[in-house]
Amino acid sequence: MRRVNSLVASAALCFASLAAFGALAQEPAGNEQAMEPFPRVRIETTAGAFTLELFALEAPLTVTQFLRLAASRFYEGAIFHRVVKDFVIQGGGFSVDFQERAVEQALPNESGNGRSNVRGAIAMARTGDPHSAKNQFYINLSDNVALDPRPGRWGYAVFGQVVGGMDVVDDIGNRATGPGGRFDRDVPAAPVIIERVLRVNQ
């Protein structure tokens, strides 16, 4: 009974978050292609470039937020601050001097959308609060299905997949790491900086 009550409470929180987020999702994106079923973006970094195909049908709120941040140049100058070999690379939340980049609006958790944390999938990073994802994202270096939702437990929302340049992602994932800034481990010894995030044609 406790689990049922917990699930009901989580569902209620998700619906409330969806209502609060609705206005943002319905605003014009400033780009008539913003909600194509599979928009593509190219992320250019100091380590090279890779291309993502986003899942707008399965994770519409997450994709909308990601595209809005990209269009506003929010990610330019952000680093990949967490690199764990054979697991993930994570970025989008800190500048080179480890100043936090954050947005106010947290996202309702869109895990359980049929997409899995397989190798090359991009998903939203978050805290222990399942509805706390905002702007930080990670890319899976291996199949990490343990990050998918399970009965009674929220997962991490996958909202796209690397469709080009996975060799660049792997290169970042193999960088030497150690302590850096506010973190005591997993920070690339040489910064990997996001230079641009651009919409591209398929």
N, C-alpha and C positions, 0 to 999 in steps of 0.2 A: 504493500500500500504506500509505503514511503517513497518507493521508486516512481509509482504512478503519479503521486503528488508532485514529485520533483520534475517529472516530464511535463506535467500540466503547467507548472510554474514557468518552466523554461519556454514552453510554447507561447504562453501569455506574454512573456518578456519579448520574445521574437516578434509577435504580432504588434506589440506596442512600438518596438523599434522600427518596424516596417512603416507604421503610420507616421511616425516622426520623420522618417527618411523620405516619405513619399514626395514631398514638395521638391526635394533635390532631384529625385529620379525623373520628375515630370518636367523640369525646366528645360528649355532649349539648350542643347549641348554646345551651341556655337559651331557645330559641324553637322551637316545634314546626314553624314554617314555614321554618326556616333553609335547608333544602335543597329548596325548591320548584324546579322547572326554571328559572323566570324570576322570581326575587324582584326586587322594586323597592325602591329607596331614594331619598329626597329629600335632597339636600344643600343646606342653607341657608347662605348666605354674606352678607357685608356688601355684596356686589354684586347680590344676588338669589338665587333658588333654581332648581335644575334637578333633573330626575328621571332616574334610571338604571334600566335593566333589565339584570339580571346573568345571565350564562350559566353556571348551576350545573352543567349537564350537560357542557359543553365544558371548563370550568375549575373543577372542584369544589374543589380545594385553595385556589386563589386566592380564590374567592368565599367559602369558609368563613372564611379569615383576614380578609378585608375586613369581613365581617359581624360577626365577633367583635370586631374593633377598633372598629367603629362602635357596637356594643352596649355596649362598655366606656367609651364617650365619649372614646376615644383621640384622635379627630380634632378634637374641639372645641377651638378656639383655635389650630389649625394654620393656616398661610398657604399661598397659592399663591406659592411663592418663585421660580418660573421661568416666564416668559411669553415665548414667541417667536412673533411675529406670523406668521400663516398656517402655523404648525407645531404647537405644543402649548402647553397650560398644564399645569404640574406642581405638585403639592402633597402635603400629608400628612406631611411630614417635619420641619418646623421651626415653632417658635412665633414670635410677633411679634418677639421679641428675638433671633431666630435661634439659640435653643437647640435642639439636635437632638432629635427624638423618634424613637426607634428601638425595635425589638423584636429579640429574640435569634434567633427561629426564621426562617431563610431558607426561601423557597419553591422547590420543584422547578419548573423552567421548563415552563409549560404552553402555550407557543406551538406552532404547528402543529396547532391544534385545529379548524381550519376557519374561524376568525374572523380577520378582517383589520383592520389599522390604517387603517380608512377614517375619513372625517370623522365626528366624534361618538363614536367608539369610545373606551372607557376601557381602559387597559392598565397593567401594572405597570412602574414604572421600576426600573432596576437598574444595577449597575456593569458592567465588562467581563466579570465572571464571570456566565455565563448563569443560574446558580442562586442569585443573590444578592438577588433581590427580597424585600422584607419588608413595607413599609407605604406607601412613596411610590407615587403613581399619576400618570398623565398622561391628558389628554383630547386627542384629535387635532382640530386646527382645519381640517385638509385631509386628503385621501387621502394617507397616508404609507406606501404599501405597501413602501417600502424597509426599513421596520422589521419586516416579516414574515420568518419563517424562509425560508432557502434551502438547497439541498443543501449539506451540510457546514458550515452556520452556523445557530446558534440565533437566534430572533427575540425580540420582546418580546410577552409574553402578553396578548392581548386577553381581557377577562373581562366586558365589558358594553358597553352603548350608551346614549347620551343619547336619551331618548324624549320629553322635555319640557323646555323652557327653554333650548334651544340658543342663543337670543338672549342669554341671560345669559353662557353660556360664551364666545360671540363677543365680548361686551362686555369680559370679562376679558382675552381674547386681544388686544384692541386698546388696552389700557392703556399709558400711557407707562412706560417701564422705564429702568433704569440700574443702577449699582452699589448694593449694599446688604448690610449685615451681612458675612458671610464670602464673598460673591460679588461678582465684579467687573463683572457685567452681567446683564441679563434679569430683574432684580427690579422688580416694580411700584413706581412712585414712591409711590403710596398703597396701603397694605397691603390685600389681599383676604383676609379671615379666614373660615375655616369656623366657623360657629356651631353647627350641629347636623347630624347624619346620621341620618335616621329611616327605619325600614321603613314602607312604605305599601302599601295594597291596590291591586290592579290594577283 
